[in-house]
Amino acid sequence: QNPDTMIFNPTVFDEIAFGLREFDVSDVDDRVKHIADKFCLTRYLNDSPLKLSGGEKQKVMLCAILALEPEFLLLDEPTANMDPKTTGWFVDLMHEMNITTLISTHNISIAYEFGDKALVLNDKHQIIYDGAIDTLMSDKKILIEGNLLHIHKHKHKDFNHSHYHMHNF
């Protein structure tokens, strides 16, 4: 969720390569270059990751994990720092990679893009829903209790009012 808490290497290359080196992978340079190219980060390989934007840092962290070719991913708000275009690109990439993924997110549209099943927690961190995401989307009570549907004031041109709706940030 916050890549600044994970970054500790002097360059983007070293950040992506760290896990590969720890697991003694033989083709570190090739893997780093391949994944950096896939994530459009090649031009930053010699730069400090600390100088990148939030979304770029998020991409570097994902590269570092995906370079290891995992069979399963656990991601916490993976698109939190990404703009809409980059978020769309990320969703397409994850579908292309076909990796079993468990995502923690408040962004219901991202959840809907990634899976068929949803777990919803309430404010007390209790599971209040465990089932099909399609069914969840029509369960107003659960969406409200899980803080995925809410009321706040807003306006449409000159008309101010309140009603339930979702934000897909």
The 8 nearest C-alpha neighbors of each residue, nearest first, counted from 0:
[[1, 76, 75, 77, 2, 79, 57, 74],
 [0, 2, 3, 4, 5, 57, 79, 53],
 [1, 3, 5, 4, 57, 56, 0, 6],
 [4, 2, 5, 1, 6, 49, 56, 53],
 [3, 5, 2, 1, 6, 7, 0, 60],
 [6, 4, 2, 3, 7, 1, 60, 8],
 [5, 7, 3, 4, 8, 2, 14, 48],
 [6, 8, 5, 9, 14, 4, 3, 48],
 [7, 9, 14, 10, 13, 6, 11, 48],
 [8, 10, 47, 13, 7, 11, 48, 14],
 [11, 9, 47, 46, 13, 12, 45, 8],
 [10, 12, 44, 14, 48, 13, 47, 46],
 [13, 11, 44, 10, 15, 14, 16, 45],
 [14, 12, 16, 10, 11, 15, 17, 8],
 [13, 15, 11, 8, 17, 12, 16, 10],
 [14, 16, 63, 12, 13, 17, 62, 31],
 [17, 15, 13, 19, 14, 18, 12, 20],
 [16, 18, 20, 14, 19, 15, 13, 21],
 [19, 17, 21, 20, 16, 22, 63, 15],
 [18, 20, 16, 22, 24, 21, 17, 27],
 [19, 21, 23, 17, 18, 22, 24, 16],
 [22, 20, 18, 23, 19, 17, 24, 16],
 [21, 23, 19, 20, 24, 18, 67, 17],
 [24, 22, 20, 21, 19, 25, 18, 27],
 [23, 25, 19, 22, 26, 20, 27, 21],
 [24, 26, 27, 23, 20, 19, 28, 22],
 [27, 25, 29, 28, 24, 30, 19, 31],
 [26, 28, 30, 29, 25, 31, 24, 19],
 [29, 27, 31, 30, 26, 32, 16, 33],
 [28, 30, 32, 26, 31, 27, 33, 34],
 [31, 29, 33, 27, 32, 28, 34, 26],
 [32, 30, 28, 34, 33, 29, 35, 27],
 [31, 33, 35, 29, 30, 34, 36, 28],
 [32, 34, 30, 36, 31, 35, 29, 37],
 [33, 35, 37, 36, 31, 32, 62, 30],
 [36, 34, 40, 38, 41, 32, 37, 33],
 [35, 37, 39, 33, 34, 41, 38, 40],
 [36, 38, 34, 35, 39, 33, 40, 32],
 [37, 39, 35, 36, 40, 34, 58, 62],
 [40, 38, 36, 37, 41, 35, 42, 34],
 [39, 41, 35, 38, 43, 42, 36, 44],
 [40, 42, 35, 36, 43, 44, 39, 32],
 [41, 43, 40, 44, 45, 39, 46, 35],
 [44, 42, 46, 41, 40, 45, 11, 47],
 [43, 45, 12, 11, 41, 46, 42, 10],
 [46, 44, 10, 43, 11, 12, 47, 42],
 [47, 45, 43, 10, 44, 11, 48, 50],
 [46, 48, 10, 49, 9, 50, 11, 45],
 [47, 49, 11, 50, 51, 10, 46, 56],
 [48, 50, 47, 51, 6, 3, 56, 52],
 [49, 51, 48, 47, 52, 46, 56, 53],
 [52, 50, 48, 49, 55, 56, 53, 47],
 [51, 53, 55, 54, 56, 50, 49, 80],
 [52, 54, 56, 80, 55, 57, 51, 81],
 [55, 53, 81, 80, 57, 56, 52, 58],
 [54, 56, 58, 52, 57, 53, 51, 59],
 [57, 55, 59, 53, 58, 54, 51, 2],
 [58, 56, 54, 60, 55, 59, 2, 53],
 [57, 59, 55, 61, 56, 60, 62, 54],
 [60, 58, 62, 56, 61, 57, 63, 55],
 [61, 59, 63, 57, 62, 58, 56, 64],
 [60, 62, 58, 64, 63, 59, 65, 57],
 [63, 61, 59, 65, 60, 64, 66, 15],
 [62, 64, 15, 60, 61, 66, 65, 59],
 [63, 65, 61, 62, 66, 67, 60, 69],
 [64, 66, 62, 68, 67, 63, 61, 69],
 [67, 65, 68, 63, 64, 62, 34, 30],
 [66, 68, 65, 64, 69, 19, 18, 63],
 [69, 67, 65, 66, 70, 64, 71, 98],
 [70, 68, 71, 67, 65, 72, 64, 98],
 [69, 71, 98, 99, 68, 72, 100, 97],
 [72, 70, 99, 69, 100, 98, 73, 101],
 [73, 71, 100, 74, 101, 99, 69, 70],
 [72, 74, 101, 100, 102, 75, 71, 103],
 [75, 73, 102, 77, 72, 103, 101, 76],
 [74, 76, 103, 0, 77, 102, 104, 73],
 [75, 77, 104, 0, 79, 78, 103, 74],
 [78, 76, 75, 74, 79, 0, 57, 102],
 [77, 79, 81, 76, 80, 86, 57, 54],
 [80, 78, 76, 77, 81, 0, 54, 168],
 [81, 79, 54, 53, 78, 82, 57, 77],
 [82, 80, 54, 78, 85, 86, 79, 83],
 [81, 83, 85, 84, 86, 80, 54, 78],
 [84, 82, 86, 85, 87, 81, 168, 88],
 [85, 83, 87, 86, 82, 88, 81, 89],
 [86, 84, 88, 87, 82, 83, 81, 89],
 [85, 87, 83, 89, 88, 84, 81, 78],
 [88, 86, 90, 84, 85, 89, 83, 91],
 [87, 89, 85, 91, 86, 90, 92, 84],
 [90, 88, 92, 86, 87, 91, 85, 93],
 [89, 91, 87, 93, 92, 88, 86, 94],
 [92, 90, 88, 94, 89, 93, 95, 87],
 [93, 91, 89, 95, 94, 90, 88, 96],
 [92, 94, 96, 90, 95, 91, 89, 97],
 [95, 93, 91, 97, 92, 96, 90, 98],
 [94, 96, 92, 93, 97, 91, 98, 90],
 [97, 95, 93, 94, 98, 92, 91, 99],
 [96, 98, 94, 95, 93, 99, 92, 100],
 [99, 97, 96, 70, 71, 100, 93, 72],
 [98, 100, 71, 72, 70, 97, 101, 73],
 [99, 101, 72, 71, 98, 73, 102, 74],
 [100, 102, 73, 72, 74, 103, 99, 71],
 [103, 101, 74, 75, 73, 104, 100, 76],
 [102, 104, 75, 76, 74, 101, 105, 73],
 [105, 103, 76, 106, 102, 75, 110, 107],
 [104, 106, 107, 147, 103, 76, 110, 167],
 [105, 107, 167, 104, 109, 108, 168, 110],
 [106, 108, 110, 109, 105, 111, 167, 147],
 [107, 109, 111, 110, 106, 167, 112, 168],
 [110, 108, 112, 111, 107, 106, 113, 104],
 [111, 109, 107, 113, 108, 112, 114, 106],
 [110, 112, 108, 109, 113, 114, 107, 132],
 [113, 111, 109, 110, 114, 108, 90, 115],
 [114, 112, 110, 111, 109, 115, 90, 94],
 [113, 115, 116, 111, 112, 110, 132, 117],
 [114, 116, 132, 131, 117, 111, 113, 133],
 [115, 117, 131, 132, 130, 114, 118, 129],
 [118, 116, 132, 130, 129, 131, 119, 115],
 [117, 119, 129, 128, 126, 120, 130, 116],
 [120, 118, 128, 127, 126, 145, 117, 129],
 [121, 119, 126, 125, 124, 127, 145, 118],
 [120, 122, 145, 124, 123, 125, 144, 127],
 [121, 123, 124, 120, 145, 125, 144, 146],
 [122, 124, 121, 125, 120, 126, 145, 127],
 [125, 123, 120, 121, 122, 126, 127, 119],
 [126, 124, 120, 123, 121, 127, 122, 119],
 [125, 127, 120, 119, 128, 124, 121, 118],
 [128, 126, 120, 119, 125, 121, 129, 141],
 [127, 129, 119, 118, 126, 130, 141, 120],
 [130, 128, 118, 117, 119, 127, 126, 131],
 [131, 129, 116, 117, 128, 132, 118, 135],
 [130, 132, 116, 134, 133, 115, 117, 135],
 [131, 133, 135, 116, 117, 134, 115, 136],
 [134, 132, 136, 131, 135, 137, 115, 111],
 [133, 135, 131, 132, 136, 137, 138, 130],
 [136, 134, 132, 138, 137, 133, 131, 142],
 [135, 137, 133, 134, 138, 132, 142, 139],
 [136, 138, 135, 134, 139, 133, 142, 140],
 [139, 137, 135, 140, 141, 136, 142, 134],
 [138, 140, 142, 141, 137, 143, 148, 136],
 [141, 139, 143, 142, 138, 144, 145, 148],
 [142, 140, 144, 143, 139, 138, 145, 128],
 [143, 141, 147, 139, 148, 145, 140, 144],
 [142, 144, 148, 146, 140, 141, 145, 147],
 [143, 145, 141, 146, 142, 121, 140, 147],
 [144, 146, 121, 142, 143, 147, 120, 141],
 [147, 145, 143, 144, 148, 142, 149, 121],
 [146, 148, 142, 145, 143, 165, 149, 105],
 [149, 147, 143, 165, 142, 164, 146, 163],
 [148, 150, 163, 164, 143, 146, 147, 165],
 [151, 149, 163, 162, 161, 164, 152, 148],
 [150, 152, 161, 153, 162, 149, 163, 160],
 [153, 151, 161, 160, 159, 150, 154, 162],
 [154, 152, 159, 160, 161, 151, 155, 158],
 [153, 155, 159, 158, 156, 160, 157, 152],
 [154, 156, 158, 157, 159, 153, 160, 152],
 [155, 157, 158, 154, 159, 153, 160, 152],
 [158, 156, 155, 159, 154, 160, 153, 152],
 [157, 159, 155, 154, 156, 160, 153, 161],
 [160, 158, 154, 153, 157, 155, 152, 161],
 [159, 161, 152, 153, 154, 158, 162, 155],
 [162, 160, 152, 151, 150, 153, 163, 159],
 [161, 163, 150, 164, 151, 160, 152, 149],
 [164, 162, 150, 149, 148, 161, 165, 151],
 [163, 165, 148, 149, 162, 150, 166, 151],
 [166, 164, 148, 147, 167, 149, 163, 107],
 [165, 167, 168, 164, 106, 148, 147, 107],
 [166, 168, 106, 108, 107, 165, 109, 105],
 [167, 166, 106, 79, 83, 105, 108, 107]]
